[in-house]
């Protein structure tokens, strides 16, 4: 039997929401093994001088605990 845990993380990118998601998962995977999936809870942008300067996502990441 395996047990999974979900934790919330926030990631950002100057390129896109997709890049923010990918870089967040990649960075989280360096710390935690057996990442199984993620649910995007929130997306928002930072606006500077009338233009989008940063994309931010808050996501819940699920990973399986070690035996």
Secondary structure as UniProt FT lines:
FT   STRAND          4..13
FT   HELIX           17..31
FT   STRAND          35..48
FT   TURN            49..50
FT   STRAND          51..64
//
